[in-house]
Amino acid sequence: MRGIAPYVALMSHHPPTAKPCPICGKPAEEKTRPFCSRRCADVDLHRWLTGAYAVPAVESDEDGVDEGEGEASGR
């Protein structure tokens, strides 16, 4: 532990740089991080709820059967 102390002291003097708000680009506030305000957080939530944002998914051409799932079902 003795050798770590100087590095911990250096890290505490340099706070991490804040990323900008993903909605408007203003500096993020600690209370509403990663957003700058409650309004931007609500805008982001609205975009998720209305489908403006979507997590990409891989659609298969089959009817819900994964590879190898239906082949050995002799039970």
C-alpha atoms as an extended CHARMM CRD file, in Angstrom:
* protein
*
        75  EXT
         1         1  MET       CA              0.0000000000        0.0000000000        0.0000000000  PROA      1               0.0000000000
         2         2  ARG       CA              2.9050000000        2.3090000000        0.6460000000  PROA      2               0.0000000000
         3         3  GLY       CA              3.7530000000        2.6970000000       -3.0410000000  PROA      3               0.0000000000
         4         4  ILE       CA              0.1560000000        3.4970000000       -4.0470000000  PROA      4               0.0000000000
         5         5  ALA       CA             -0.2870000000        6.6010000000       -1.8780000000  PROA      5               0.0000000000
         6         6  PRO       CA              1.4950000000        9.0540000000       -4.2380000000  PROA      6               0.0000000000
         7         7  TYR       CA             -0.6760000000        7.9520000000       -7.1480000000  PROA      7               0.0000000000
         8         8  VAL       CA             -3.9000000000        8.2870000000       -5.1530000000  PROA      8               0.0000000000
         9         9  ALA       CA             -2.8580000000       11.8070000000       -4.1450000000  PROA      9               0.0000000000
        10        10  LEU       CA             -2.2650000000       12.7320000000       -7.7880000000  PROA      10              0.0000000000
        11        11  MET       CA             -5.6370000000       11.3590000000       -8.8730000000  PROA      11              0.0000000000
        12        12  SER       CA             -7.5290000000       13.3830000000       -6.2680000000  PROA      12              0.0000000000
        13        13  HSD       CA             -6.1060000000       16.6700000000       -7.6040000000  PROA      13              0.0000000000
        14        14  HSD       CA             -7.3800000000       16.0850000000      -11.1290000000  PROA      14              0.0000000000
        15        15  PRO       CA            -11.1500000000       15.6120000000      -11.2500000000  PROA      15              0.0000000000
        16        16  PRO       CA            -12.3790000000       13.6910000000      -14.2810000000  PROA      16              0.0000000000
        17        17  THR       CA            -13.4940000000       15.8430000000      -17.1580000000  PROA      17              0.0000000000
        18        18  ALA       CA            -17.2660000000       15.9580000000      -17.4030000000  PROA      18              0.0000000000
        19        19  LYS       CA            -18.8360000000       14.7790000000      -20.6190000000  PROA      19              0.0000000000
        20        20  PRO       CA            -21.3420000000       17.1270000000      -22.1930000000  PROA      20              0.0000000000
        21        21  CYS       CA            -25.0750000000       16.5260000000      -21.9490000000  PROA      21              0.0000000000
        22        22  PRO       CA            -26.0610000000       14.0450000000      -24.7040000000  PROA      22              0.0000000000
        23        23  ILE       CA            -29.1930000000       16.0810000000      -25.4960000000  PROA      23              0.0000000000
        24        24  CYS       CA            -28.0370000000       19.7060000000      -25.7010000000  PROA      24              0.0000000000
        25        25  GLY       CA            -24.2270000000       19.5810000000      -25.3070000000  PROA      25              0.0000000000
        26        26  LYS       CA            -24.0250000000       21.7620000000      -22.1840000000  PROA      26              0.0000000000
        27        27  PRO       CA            -21.8050000000       20.6200000000      -19.2920000000  PROA      27              0.0000000000
        28        28  ALA       CA            -23.4630000000       17.8710000000      -17.2440000000  PROA      28              0.0000000000
        29        29  GLU       CA            -24.5740000000       18.6210000000      -13.6860000000  PROA      29              0.0000000000
        30        30  GLU       CA            -23.7180000000       16.2060000000      -10.8640000000  PROA      30              0.0000000000
        31        31  LYS       CA            -27.3540000000       16.0180000000       -9.7090000000  PROA      31              0.0000000000
        32        32  THR       CA            -28.7470000000       15.0010000000      -13.1190000000  PROA      32              0.0000000000
        33        33  ARG       CA            -25.6830000000       13.3040000000      -14.6030000000  PROA      33              0.0000000000
        34        34  PRO       CA            -25.1520000000       12.5330000000      -17.4950000000  PROA      34              0.0000000000
        35        35  PHE       CA            -27.6110000000       15.3240000000      -18.3590000000  PROA      35              0.0000000000
        36        36  CYS       CA            -27.3710000000       19.0410000000      -17.6500000000  PROA      36              0.0000000000
        37        37  SER       CA            -30.9150000000       19.3700000000      -16.3110000000  PROA      37              0.0000000000
        38        38  ARG       CA            -34.0880000000       17.4900000000      -15.4410000000  PROA      38              0.0000000000
        39        39  ARG       CA            -35.5650000000       18.7440000000      -18.7260000000  PROA      39              0.0000000000
        40        40  CYS       CA            -32.8760000000       17.0390000000      -20.8230000000  PROA      40              0.0000000000
        41        41  ALA       CA            -33.3080000000       13.8460000000      -18.7850000000  PROA      41              0.0000000000
        42        42  ASP       CA            -37.0520000000       13.9640000000      -19.5270000000  PROA      42              0.0000000000
        43        43  VAL       CA            -36.4060000000       14.5770000000      -23.2400000000  PROA      43              0.0000000000
        44        44  ASP       CA            -34.1810000000       11.4860000000      -23.3010000000  PROA      44              0.0000000000
        45        45  LEU       CA            -36.8060000000        9.3980000000      -21.4750000000  PROA      45              0.0000000000
        46        46  HSD       CA            -39.4850000000       10.5470000000      -23.9230000000  PROA      46              0.0000000000
        47        47  ARG       CA            -37.2990000000        9.5030000000      -26.8530000000  PROA      47              0.0000000000
        48        48  TRP       CA            -36.9010000000        6.0060000000      -25.3810000000  PROA      48              0.0000000000
        49        49  LEU       CA            -40.6090000000        5.6570000000      -24.6090000000  PROA      49              0.0000000000
        50        50  THR       CA            -41.7620000000        6.7630000000      -28.0650000000  PROA      50              0.0000000000
        51        51  GLY       CA            -39.3280000000        4.5150000000      -29.9080000000  PROA      51              0.0000000000
        52        52  ALA       CA            -37.0400000000        7.2440000000      -31.2360000000  PROA      52              0.0000000000
        53        53  TYR       CA            -34.1990000000        5.2420000000      -29.6810000000  PROA      53              0.0000000000
        54        54  ALA       CA            -34.0460000000        1.5130000000      -30.2530000000  PROA      54              0.0000000000
        55        55  VAL       CA            -31.6170000000       -1.2260000000      -29.3860000000  PROA      55              0.0000000000
        56        56  PRO       CA            -30.6800000000       -3.0260000000      -32.5990000000  PROA      56              0.0000000000
        57        57  ALA       CA            -31.7550000000       -6.6630000000      -32.7700000000  PROA      57              0.0000000000
        58        58  VAL       CA            -30.9160000000       -9.4290000000      -35.1870000000  PROA      58              0.0000000000
        59        59  GLU       CA            -34.0560000000      -10.9040000000      -36.7180000000  PROA      59              0.0000000000
        60        60  SER       CA            -33.9470000000      -14.5260000000      -37.8000000000  PROA      60              0.0000000000
        61        61  ASP       CA            -35.7580000000      -15.8220000000      -40.8710000000  PROA      61              0.0000000000
        62        62  GLU       CA            -37.0370000000      -18.8470000000      -38.9420000000  PROA      62              0.0000000000
        63        63  ASP       CA            -40.1960000000      -19.0080000000      -36.8380000000  PROA      63              0.0000000000
        64        64  GLY       CA            -38.4930000000      -18.5710000000      -33.4590000000  PROA      64              0.0000000000
        65        65  VAL       CA            -36.4680000000      -21.8050000000      -33.6220000000  PROA      65              0.0000000000
        66        66  ASP       CA            -32.7980000000      -21.3810000000      -32.8230000000  PROA      66              0.0000000000
        67        67  GLU       CA            -30.1580000000      -23.4260000000      -34.6090000000  PROA      67              0.0000000000
        68        68  GLY       CA            -29.9790000000      -26.9410000000      -33.2020000000  PROA      68              0.0000000000
        69        69  GLU       CA            -32.9030000000      -26.4190000000      -30.8490000000  PROA      69              0.0000000000
        70        70  GLY       CA            -35.4740000000      -28.5840000000      -32.6340000000  PROA      70              0.0000000000
        71        71  GLU       CA            -33.1340000000      -31.2400000000      -34.0370000000  PROA      71              0.0000000000
        72        72  ALA       CA            -32.6090000000      -33.5220000000      -31.0240000000  PROA      72              0.0000000000
        73        73  SER       CA            -35.9900000000      -33.3130000000      -29.3280000000  PROA      73              0.0000000000
        74        74  GLY       CA            -36.6910000000      -37.0330000000      -28.9990000000  PROA      74              0.0000000000
        75        75  ARG       CA            -38.1090000000      -36.7390000000      -25.4720000000  PROA      75              0.0000000000
